[in-house]
């Protein structure tokens, strides 16, 4: 195909079209420039890619496996705390972000704990008849995270100890240190609630109130363990709204490799708490950081040469989109997933800004028709600036489809084309609403918004390149449009509403009338923005619980790495929209997350 001219693209808000005599007035969101310069990214270096560091990491992995196996084999005199020791070593490697090296050992430890699990709870050891709330809550959280069948009904009995004569929850006066740490453990367990588990909701409400009160009365003994800091962080950062890679780095910075504290008791556990875990965690973080650094250089180099920076009306966020996937799916074997995901996300941003603000309705109709035809010759009917856009779009879609076909061993081009047509059809409907100054019903808006958020085509572009075979019958267990119990559909719902609750005011200022807030207020005359937001949060909360249930569902046939990728991408998306539009304005909180997870290594 002949080289497409992009001379019509300029920094101006108007571009001459047609006969060139009448300028077209265009809307723009005035995005801030790319925060991460190409020269800066390519100046970053890391020594941790060298063989000596990987060799040391392998040695530490072997030594920790020996300690893990000694615990699992019951060596030594730890029989009085055999359940606690297994739970704590699993919790340690998971929170330090090194659990992928010990999957067999983790399974053996949790199988043992599950063998002695009962609905009354557990103590520190299998022969200990005294049920311990802190150990039980830790056991529940880890067993549920690993898809064991555990019921939260055990906590209903425990709650009776915290009720007054009228049945109301009360915080006992003079909160003991042991009670505080038990409540923190229970709070963390309650974050894994599934829909309909009322006792977990009750636990969450009660422990939140309890821990907020405890912050004002934590003893000096507990302050030495940074307990107050841990409580404050846990309350401000719900588990589903945290960045996995950031959490691992943070735990490395507060981990204390000395003794195991359980309430006010000290347990000597050298096989659980020692310097080797921390050394491996820091080394592993930096080795992964070194690998991701090279990928970031490749991504930014690709972006510069892709033609996308020529669309000056659009946001340039290549590193932000790489962060979106790499902050959860960081393992070396998923490099192809990360690259395809980032390319598609960068393309989507140009399309989003073109349909949302820059393009006229007539231009967008032409572009949408070109997408339906999948015919490069049709590009000649498009305005000049859209010609390059369509060429880049066409190339990226087909590149990802072909790579996916090679990975999956089946035809997928038609599947991808249909997904992209649906996605851009959603954009087109929103553009028509805007042109007609139409505000749809909330139901209509959400139904279309689940498609126009673009998450389905984005996630599919990554998950099919994870080295896991996903035949149609398996893929449909996570991707079946219109079914709100599927992981991808849930991601779309959560992403759409997380976006809307933080961006509706800026969008309204740009003249966009249709947002979930405005649609709710139209459906309910006289209602306020606060009431509309509360309604959306009431939709979000059960969707997040259903997302958790589907991720932890042990009865499907979807490879766990694929489910984890879909789940973690949702978590990072919620973080990006937690304090505002983290893609539109990425030079604040999101920039700090990127610094911590992708730019700065851990001091050894």
N, C-alpha and C positions, 0 to 999 in steps of 0.2 A: 504494500500500500504506500502511496506517496506520503512524504512528510507533511504532517498537519501543521498549519500555521497557527501560532498562538499569539500573533501580534496584537490581537484584540484584547488580550488580557492586560489589565493595568491596575494601578492602585486606586483609580478613580471609582466613585460610586455609580458612575454611569458609563455605559458602553454604547457606541453608535451601532445600530443594527439596521437591516433593510437598506433603504436608500442612503442612510447615514446622515440625514438632515435633522432628525428628531432624536435627541438623547433619551435613553430609557432610564428613568429614575429607579434606583435599586435600593432595597433595604440591606443593611449589614449589621452584624452583631459586634463589629469592631474588635475582633479577638486580639489579645496581646501576642507579641511575637513568641517564637519558639524559645523556651527557657534554656534549653540545652544546645549550645553551639556545637557544630561538627568538630571544630578544632579542639574544643575542650574535651569532648568524649574521646577523641583519638589521641589526646595527650595522656590519658589515664593508663597507668601501668600497674601490673601486679606480678610479684615474684612467685606467687603460690601455684602457678601452673607448672613449676619445675618438678622434676621426678622425685627429688628428695623429700618434698612435702607430702606427695601422694604415698610414698613409701612409708613415711612415719605414720600417716593416717591408717594405712593398712595394718601396721604393727599394733597400733592402739586398738583398732577394731578387734584384732585377734585376742588381745589381752582382756578387753571388756567382755568378749564372748566367753572367755574362760571363767570370769567372775559370774556372768549371767548363768552359765551352765552349773557352776557350783551351787548357786541359789536354787536352780531348778532341780538339781539332784539331791538337795537336802543335806549337803555337806556342812559340817560344823555344828554349832550349838544354837542355830537360829530357829529351832522348831517351835519355840514359844511365840515367835512373831513371823511364822512362815508365810502367812497371807499378806501381812503388812509389807514384808521385805520384797515380795514379788510385785506387789502393787507399786511400791515406791520406785523400784528400778525401772519398771515400765514407764511410770510417770516422768521419771528423770530423763530418759532417752528421748521421749516424745517432746517434752517441753524444750529440750536443748536442740531439737531439730535433727537428730541423728538416728531416729527410729528405723529408717529404711535399711540400715545396715544389720538390723537385729530382728527381722520379721519372724524367723523360726523360733528364736528364743522368747520373743514376746508372746507368741501363740502358746508355747509350752507353759509359760508363767500364768497366763490368763486361763488356760484350760484347767490348771490346778486350782486356781481361785474359784472358778465356776463350779468345780466338783463339790466344793464345800459351801457354795452360795445357797442361802435359803431366804424365804420371804420375811423372816424376822430380822434379817441383817447378819453381819459377821463381826467377829472381834479381830484382834491382832494375829491370833493363831487359830488353826483349825480345831484345836482342843480347848480353846477359850470359850466358855459358855456366856461370857459377858459381852453383849452386843455393844459395839462402839459406833457412834454416829459418824465420826470423822472417817473411820476406816470404811464403813458401809457406804458413805457417800462417794468416797474415792473409788471404791470397787464398782459401784453402780455406774459412775461416769466412764471408767475405762472399759468395763464390759460392754456397755451400750455403744461406745465409740467403735468397738471391734465387733459389733453386730451380734453379740450374744443376746439371748432372749431373757431380759430382766424386767421385772415389773416395778414401778415406783410405789406400789401399794405399801411397801415396808415403811415409807416415811409417814404414813397416816398415823401409825401407832406412836412414832417418835414425837409427833406434833402435840400429842396429848399432854406431854410434860411442859408445854409452853402455853397452856390455856388457863384462863382464870375460871372461877365458878360459873360465869355466864357463857363460857365457851368462846370468849374472845381471846385472840392472841395477845400476849403481853411479853415484854422483854424483862426478864428477872432483874431486880435491883442488884447492883454490884457485880456486873457481868464478869465471870471468871474467864481467865485466859483460854482455858480449854473450850469453853462454850463458844468463844469468838472464832477460834480456828475451826471448830466443828461447823459453825454456821457458814464460814467461808467455803468449806468443802461442800456443804449442802447447796449453797448458792450456785457453785460451779456445776454441780450435778443437775440442778433445776434448769440450766440453760439447754439441756438436751431434751426438752419436753417435746412430745408428739402431740398432734391434735387430740383433744378430748381427755387429756391426762390432767384432770382438775387438781389433783394433789400436787402435781409439779408446779402448776400456776400458783397454788397456795404457798408452796415452798418458796417460790421466787418472790412473791409479795412479802412474805414474812421475813425471809433472810435479808432482803433489801432494806426493810425498815430496821431490822436488828443491827445490821452492819453499819448503817449510817449513824445510828446511835452509838455504836461501839467506837467509832472513830474519835469521839470526844473523850473516851475513858480508857484507852489502851495503855497498859502499864509500861514502865521503862523496860522491863524484861522483854516485852514483845516489841517495843520500838527498836531494840537491838537487832531484831530479825526483820526489820523493815515491814512488819505486818500491816501497819497503818498505810504505808505506801501501796502494798499489794491489794488491800481492800479497796482503796480509792481507785486504783487502776481497774480492778475487776468491775466495779460498779459503773465506771465511765465507759468501759469497752466490752460490751457483750461479745461472747465468743463468736457468734455468727458474723459479727461486724468487726473482725480483726484481720490483720494481714499476716498470714502464716510465717513468711520469712522474717518479718519485723519482730514477731513474737519470739521466734527462736533466738534472734540476736539480743533482744531485751533480756531474755531469761539467762543467757550467757553472762550478762552484765550484773545480775543480782544473785546468781547461783553461789551457794556457800558450801564448798566441799569439805564439811567437817563431820558433824553428827546428824542423825535424823531426829528432828524435834516433832513430837506429837503432843500437842497441848503443852503441858508443863513437864512432860517426861522426856528424858534423853535416852535414845536408843543408839548403841554403838553399832553402826552398820558400814564397815569399811568397804563391803562389796557393792554398796549402793552409792555412797557419797565419798568420792576421792578425786584427786586432781586429774586422773586419766579421762574421766568423762568430760570435764571442762576443756582439757587440752584438745581432745578429739573434736568437740563441738566447735571450738574456735577455728581449728585447722580446717575442718570440713566446710564451715561457713566461708572461709577465705578461698578455699580451692574452688568451690562453686562460684563464688564472686568472680574469681579469675576467669572461669569459663564463660560466665554471663557477660563479662566485660568485652570479650572478643565478639560475642553475638551482638552486643549493643553497637559495636563499631560497624559490623556488617549491616545492621538494620539502618543506622543513620546514613551509611554510604549508599545503601539501596534507595532510601527516601530521597536523598539529594538528586539521584540520577533518574528517579521514577517519573518526573514531570509534575508530580503533585504540588511541589512548592510554588509552581507558577500560578496556582489558583489563590491569589492573594486575599480573596474574600474569606477563605477557609482557615480553620484552626490548624496549626502545625503541631502535632503532639506525638511524634513517633516513639519517643522514650516513655511517655505516659502509657501508651498502649502496650509497649513491651513490658512495662511494670505490671500492668493489669493481669497479664498471663504469667509472667515469670515470678511474681511474688508468691504464687501458690504452686505452680507447676514449674519447678526449677531444676529437676533432675536432668543430667546430661543427655539421657536417651530421648528427651522430648524436644530437642532443638528444632526439628522440622515443624512440630506443632507450634512452637513459639513464633517462628518466622512467618508461617502462613497466617496465623492469627493476627500478627502485627501488621502485615501487609494489608489484609482485609480491613482491619480497623482504621488504618490511615485512609484507605479509599472511602470507607463509609463516612468519614468525617467530611470529606469534600462533598460527597453526595448529600449528606445531611444539611450542610450549610447552603448548598445550591438549592435544594428543595425548600428549605425553611425560610431563607431570606433572599438569596441573590437572583434566582431565576424568576422570570415572569411565567404566568400560567401557560401561555401559548408555547413558550420554550420548553417547559417541563412536560407538556403533553407530547411534544416531538421526541424528547429524550426517552420518555416512558415507552413510546411506540417503538423507538429504536431498540430498546431492551427486549421488548416482546418479539421483535423480528430476528435478533441475533445475526444481523447482516451488516458487515462493515461498509458495504456500498451505500447503505442508508445514511451514513454519517454526513454525506454531502448536503443533506437537507437541514442539518443542525446549524445553529449559530456558531461562529468561529470558536468561542471559548469552550463550547460543548464538544467540539470535534476531538480535541485532545482528551477531554474527560472521558468520552466514550471509548476511545482507543485504550486508555489506561485501564478503564473498567473492564473492557473485553479481555485484555491480556491477563489481568490478575485473576478474574473469574475462571478462565480456562486453564491457567497455570495451576491453580489450586485444585481444580477438578481433575486434571490429568495426574497430578501428584497423588491425589487421593485414590484414583483408579489403580495406579501402580501399587500403592500400599495395601489396598483392599482386594485387588484381584477381581474387580467387577466394574461394570459401566456405572458411572456416577454423573456424567456431564448433564444429562437430562434432569437428574435430581437437583443438582446445583442450580441449573438455569431456572427451574420452577421456583426454587426457594428465593432466588434473587428477584424474579418477577413479582412474587408475592410481597416481598420486602419493599420494593420501589413502588408497587401499587399502593401500599399503605402510605408512603410519602405523598403520592399523588392525591390520595383522598384528603389528606390534611391540607395540601395546597389549595384544593378546591374549596374546602371549608373556609380557609382564610380569604380567598378571593370573593366568596359569597357572604363573608362576615357571618358565617353560620356557626352556631354553637350546638354540637350534637348532644344527645343524652349521654350520661356517664357510661351506661352500658355500651353504647356505640363507640364511644371514645376509647374505652379500655380494650374492647375487642379489636379495634384497629391498632391501638397503641402497642399491643402485645407483638404485632407484626412489625410496625414501623420503628420500634426501638432497635431493631436490627440484630438482636442478640442471637437469634436462631442461626442465621447464616454465618455469623461470626464464630459461634461455638462449634458448629459443624465443620468449619474450615480447619479448626484445630484438632478436634477429637478424632477425626478420621485419619490423622497423621501421627498418632501416638504409638504406632507399632502394634496395635491390638486389632484383631479382626472383628469387624462389626457387620455381620450379614444383616439383611433387612429386618428379619424378625427380632434380632438383638437390638439393633439401633432403635427400633420402634418402642422399646421399653424405656428409652429416655427421650425420644423425639417423636411425638405424635401430635401435631398441631390441633388445638381445640380440646385437648385433654389436660386439665389443670393438675393432674397427679403425676405428670412426667417432669423430669428434672429440667429439661430445656424450657418447657412452657412455664414452669415455676420461676426459672431465672428471668424470663421475659416479663412476667407479671411484677416480680420484685424490682427489677431494674427500671421498668416503666414508672412505677409509683415512687421509688426512691428518687428518681430523677425529678418527677413532677413536684414532689413535696418541697424540693429545694430550688427549683428553677422557675416556678410559675410567675413570680413577680418580675423577673428579668424578661421573660418571654412576653408578658403582658405589656411591658414598657416598649417592646419592639413591635407591638401591634398584633400579636398572636392571641386570638380570642379563645381558642379551644385548648384548654388544659383541663386536667381532671378536677381541679379546684373550681374553675368556672362552670364546668359541666354539672357538677354537683349542685352548685348554687342556683343554676338555671332549673334543675330538677326540683329544687326545694326553695321556692321563693321566700325571701326573708331570712335565709340562713346566712351565717357569717363564714369568713375564711377559716376561723378556728374550728367551727363545726365541720367544715369540709375536710380539713386536715385530720381531724379526729376520725372521720369516717374512713379516710384512706389508710390511716394507721390501723384501723380495725380490720381492714382487708390484708394489710401487710403482715400482721402478727401471725395469723393462722397460715399464711402462705410460707412464711419462714419455718414454721413448725413442720409443715408438710414437706418442705424441701429437706429438712433434717431427717424426717422419717424415710423419704425416698432414698436419700444418700446412704442411710444405715440399713436399708432393707436387705436382709440376707437371702431373699428368695428369688431374686431375678438372676439373669445370666450375664449381666453387663460386667465387663472387667472393672475391678475396683479402681485402677488408675484413671479410667475414663470418667467414672462417677466422681472421683475426687477432683479431677480437673474442673468439671462442671460446677461442683459445689464451691470450690475455692475461688473460682472466678466470680461467682455470685457474692461471696464474702468481700472480696476486694472492691467490687462494684459498689456495695453498700458503704464501704469506708470512703470511697471517692466522693460519694454524694452525702456523706454524713454532715458535713459543715457547709455545704453549698454545692455549686457546680464545679467539681474538681477537674473536669475536662475544659470547661470554658475558662476558668481561672485556676491554672495549675501552678502558680508561682508562690503558693502559700503552703497549706498542709500537705498537699500531694507532693510538692517539691521536697519537703522534709522526709516524707516516706521514701521517696526515690533515693535521696541521699543515703539514708540508713540501710536500705536493702540492696541497692545496686552500685552506689558510688564509693562509699566508705567501708573498708574492711574492718574486721575486729582486731584491736590490739591484742597481741599474744601475751 
